[in-house]
Amino acid sequence: MPDILTITLKPAVDFATSTDHVEAGPKLYCSEPRVDPGGGGVNVARAISRLGGDVRAFVVVGGAMGDRLLALLAAEGVPVEACRVAGETGYSLAVTDGASGEQFRFTLPGGRVSESEAAMILERISEVVPKNGFVVLSGGAAKGLPEDFAQKVQAVVSQNNARLIVDTSKAPLLHLISSPTAPLDVLRLDRSEMEKALGCSMRSVADNLAFCEGLVERGVARIVISGHGAQGSAMVANGEKFFCHAPQVPVRSKIGAGDALVGAFTFSLAQGKAPEEALRWGVAAAAATVGTEGTALLDRSGAEALFAQCRLERF
């Protein structure tokens, strides 16, 4: 099976806890926190590993929090390519309100990357990209990285005849959409990101698919996957349009669901599965993750149990 490398430019140590009721003013006493390694590519790698795949995680880290993140990944048995920078790695906090079940999420940013460090990161990536393999660039970009950094990574990946899957947001995503240089192999985004890009609401699955189709036609990506909330995910691939209906599961935490989808989708492609079957595995993995607590991710048996409930519809 082709090698898989994930890239995380903005990782975080994730803390998840709960309290009886979230309100402003009084001191809130929380339960013992769950602590996990986090960030887009980190979670993608963790998901692939839990599904039984071999994967390496390229992670930009710094400071004591970066050391903690590497220790957490080592404890999960995920092989790491650590790229050290001067700035401290960030962290995030998720607090669940015990009374309402609502989850409040806070992200504390890491340090800024210097211009010389940005060049070093790209050079390090070029050294570890697997030839003829799969590369997943997932998550946000650290402060200081240029908006077109994803396209710089794309050029490096292309030189190694590897396939690039991108799942990012904010300025890097808008740059990829507005100024494509060559089609990505796969672009994954969610409905809120599309709505920001369009400046309007994405109400129906048909609206979602039309937007995805437009990105393919404009040369942004060969395959575009877009989430549509709890209903499932849309995909345009190989001239066909699909929607995979998600199984109904109790929602405990949405953290990492999109990363689990990307991980399962990538692992399935690496196994030689067709994109539409890979999408079903991705939706199953996302649903299995939604049913876990806090920053926990799926387990393989949970995803396998939900796969049969993921109904694929062609448009």
C-alpha positions in Angstrom: 0.0 0.0 0.0 1.3 3.5 -0.8 2.9 5.4 2.1 0.8 8.1 3.8 2.1 11.3 5.4 0.1 13.9 7.2 1.2 17.5 7.6 0.2 19.7 10.6 1.4 23.3 10.5 -0.6 24.4 13.5 -1.0 21.5 16.0 -2.4 21.9 19.5 -2.6 20.0 22.7 -6.4 19.4 23.2 -7.9 19.6 26.7 -11.6 18.5 27.2 -13.5 18.8 30.4 -17.0 19.5 31.7 -18.7 21.6 34.4 -22.2 21.6 35.9 -23.1 24.9 34.2 -21.2 27.4 32.1 -21.9 31.0 33.1 -20.1 34.3 33.4 -18.9 35.5 36.9 -18.5 32.6 39.4 -15.5 30.3 39.5 -16.4 27.1 37.5 -15.1 23.8 38.8 -14.4 21.3 36.1 -13.9 17.6 35.9 -10.5 16.0 35.4 -9.6 16.9 31.8 -8.9 14.5 28.9 -5.7 15.5 27.1 -5.1 14.5 23.5 -2.7 15.5 20.7 -4.6 17.7 18.3 -4.6 19.7 15.1 -5.9 18.7 11.7 -3.1 16.4 10.4 -2.4 15.0 13.8 -6.0 13.8 14.1 -6.0 12.5 10.6 -2.9 10.4 11.4 -4.5 9.2 14.6 -7.7 8.2 12.8 -5.7 6.3 10.1 -3.7 4.5 12.8 -6.9 3.5 14.7 -8.3 2.1 11.4 -5.2 -0.1 11.1 -3.2 1.9 8.6 0.4 2.9 8.6 1.0 6.6 8.6 3.6 9.2 9.6 2.7 12.6 11.0 4.9 15.6 10.1 4.3 18.1 12.9 5.6 21.7 13.4 6.2 22.0 17.2 7.9 24.2 19.7 8.4 24.7 23.4 7.1 22.6 26.3 3.6 22.3 24.9 5.2 20.9 21.7 7.1 18.3 23.8 3.9 17.3 25.4 2.2 16.9 22.1 5.0 14.7 20.8 4.8 12.6 24.0 1.0 12.1 23.5 1.5 11.0 19.9 4.3 8.6 21.0 1.9 7.1 23.6 -0.6 6.4 20.7 2.1 4.8 18.6 1.9 7.3 15.8 5.4 7.7 14.1 6.3 11.4 13.9 8.5 13.7 11.8 9.0 16.6 14.2 9.9 20.0 12.8 11.0 22.3 15.6 10.5 26.0 15.6 11.1 28.7 18.3 7.5 29.5 19.1 5.4 27.6 21.6 2.8 25.1 20.3 -0.7 26.3 21.0 -3.5 24.4 22.9 -7.3 24.3 22.9 -9.9 23.8 25.6 -13.4 22.3 25.2 -15.8 22.6 28.1 -19.1 20.8 28.1 -22.0 22.3 30.0 -23.4 19.4 32.1 -26.9 21.0 32.2 -27.5 21.7 28.5 -24.9 19.3 26.9 -23.6 22.3 24.9 -19.9 22.4 24.2 -17.8 25.5 24.4 -14.5 25.5 22.5 -11.6 27.9 23.0 -8.4 27.9 20.9 -5.2 29.5 22.2 -2.7 30.2 19.4 0.9 29.2 19.2 3.9 31.3 18.3 4.6 33.1 15.1 6.7 31.4 12.5 9.6 33.5 11.1 10.3 33.8 7.4 13.4 31.6 7.7 11.5 29.0 9.6 8.8 28.9 6.9 11.5 28.1 4.4 12.9 25.5 6.7 9.5 23.9 7.1 9.0 23.6 3.4 12.5 22.1 3.0 11.8 19.5 5.7 8.5 18.6 4.0 10.4 18.0 0.7 12.7 15.6 2.5 9.9 13.4 3.9 7.2 13.4 1.2 6.7 9.7 0.1 7.2 9.1 -3.5 4.0 7.8 -5.2 2.3 8.0 -1.9 -0.4 10.1 -0.2 0.0 13.4 1.6 -2.7 15.1 3.7 -2.3 18.8 4.5 -4.9 19.4 7.2 -5.7 22.1 9.7 -4.9 25.8 10.0 -1.7 27.6 9.1 0.6 29.0 11.8 1.0 32.7 12.0 3.7 33.9 9.7 3.2 31.4 7.0 2.2 32.9 3.6 -1.3 32.4 2.3 0.1 30.4 -0.6 2.0 27.9 1.6 -0.4 25.1 0.7 0.5 25.6 -3.0 4.2 25.5 -2.2 3.5 22.2 -0.5 1.5 21.1 -3.5 4.6 21.8 -5.8 6.8 19.7 -3.5 4.3 16.8 -3.5 3.9 16.9 -7.2 7.6 16.6 -7.7 7.4 13.3 -5.8 4.4 12.0 -7.9 2.4 11.9 -4.7 -1.3 12.7 -4.2 -2.3 15.7 -2.1 -5.4 15.9 0.0 -6.1 19.4 1.6 -8.4 20.3 4.4 -7.8 23.9 5.5 -9.7 27.1 6.3 -9.7 30.9 6.4 -7.1 32.7 4.2 -5.3 29.6 2.9 -8.6 28.1 1.8 -9.8 31.3 0.1 -6.5 31.6 -1.7 -6.7 28.0 -3.0 -10.2 28.7 -4.2 -9.6 32.1 -5.8 -6.1 31.5 -7.2 -5.6 27.8 -8.2 -2.3 27.0 -9.8 -3.0 23.4 -10.5 -5.8 21.0 -9.4 -5.4 19.5 -6.0 -6.1 15.8 -5.9 -8.7 16.2 -3.2 -10.1 19.3 -1.4 -12.3 18.8 1.6 -14.2 21.6 3.2 -17.4 22.0 5.3 -20.5 24.0 4.7 -19.6 26.9 6.9 -16.4 27.4 4.9 -18.3 27.3 1.7 -20.8 29.8 3.0 -18.0 32.2 3.9 -16.5 31.8 0.4 -19.8 32.4 -1.3 -21.2 35.0 1.1 -24.5 33.2 1.2 -26.2 30.2 2.9 -25.8 26.7 1.5 -29.3 25.4 2.2 -29.7 22.3 0.1 -27.6 19.3 -0.9 -28.1 20.5 -4.5 -26.5 23.9 -3.6 -23.6 22.1 -2.0 -23.0 19.8 -5.0 -23.3 22.7 -7.4 -20.6 24.6 -5.5 -18.3 21.5 -5.4 -18.9 21.0 -9.2 -17.9 24.6 -9.8 -14.6 24.1 -8.0 -13.8 21.0 -10.1 -14.7 22.9 -13.3 -12.4 25.8 -12.3 -9.5 23.5 -11.7 -9.3 23.9 -7.9 -9.4 20.2 -7.3 -10.1 16.9 -9.1 -12.2 15.7 -6.2 -14.1 18.0 -3.9 -15.8 16.8 -0.6 -18.0 19.0 1.4 -19.8 18.4 4.6 -23.5 19.2 5.0 -24.0 19.1 8.7 -25.4 16.1 10.4 -27.0 15.0 7.1 -23.8 13.8 5.6 -21.2 14.8 2.9 -21.3 15.7 -0.8 -18.7 14.8 -3.3 -17.9 15.5 -6.9 -15.4 13.0 -8.5 -14.7 11.7 -11.9 -17.5 13.6 -13.5 -20.1 12.2 -11.0 -21.9 13.7 -8.1 -22.6 11.9 -4.8 -24.1 12.4 -1.5 -23.5 10.1 1.4 -26.2 10.1 4.1 -24.8 9.9 7.6 -26.2 7.5 10.1 -28.0 9.0 13.1 -25.9 8.7 16.2 -26.0 10.4 19.7 -23.9 13.6 19.4 -21.4 13.8 22.3 -18.6 15.9 20.7 -18.0 17.1 17.1 -14.3 17.6 17.7 -12.2 15.7 15.2 -15.1 14.4 13.1 -14.0 16.1 9.9 -10.4 14.9 10.5 -11.7 11.3 11.0 -13.5 11.6 7.7 -10.4 12.8 5.9 -8.3 10.0 7.5 -10.7 7.2 6.6 -11.1 8.6 3.1 -7.4 8.8 2.5 -6.8 5.3 4.0 -9.5 3.9 1.7 -8.0 5.5 -1.4 -4.5 4.2 -0.5 -6.1 0.7 -0.3 -7.3 1.1 -3.9 -11.0 1.8 -3.1 -13.1 4.0 -5.4 -13.8 7.5 -4.2 -17.4 6.8 -3.6 -16.6 3.8 -1.3 -13.9 5.9 0.4 -16.6 8.6 1.0 -18.8 6.0 2.8 -15.9 5.0 5.0 -15.2 8.7 5.7 -18.7 9.4 6.8 -18.8 6.3 8.9 -15.6 7.4 10.7 -16.9 10.9 11.3 -20.1 9.5 12.8 -18.2 7.1 15.0 -16.1 10.1 16.2 -19.2 12.3 16.9 -20.3 9.5 19.3 -17.2 9.8 21.5 -16.5 12.1 24.4 -14.5 15.3 24.3 -11.4 15.0 22.1 -11.5 11.2 21.8 -11.6 9.8 18.2 -13.2 6.8 16.6 -12.3 3.2 17.1 -12.2 0.8 14.2 -15.1 -1.4 15.3 -17.4 1.6 15.7 -16.7 2.8 12.2 -17.1 -0.7 10.7 -20.5 -1.0 12.5 -21.7 2.3 11.0 -20.4 1.7 7.5 -23.5 -0.3 6.4 -25.8 2.6 7.5 -24.0 5.1 5.3 -26.2 5.3 2.2 -24.7 6.6 -1.0 -26.9 8.6 -3.4 -25.9 9.5 -7.0 -27.2 12.7 -8.6 
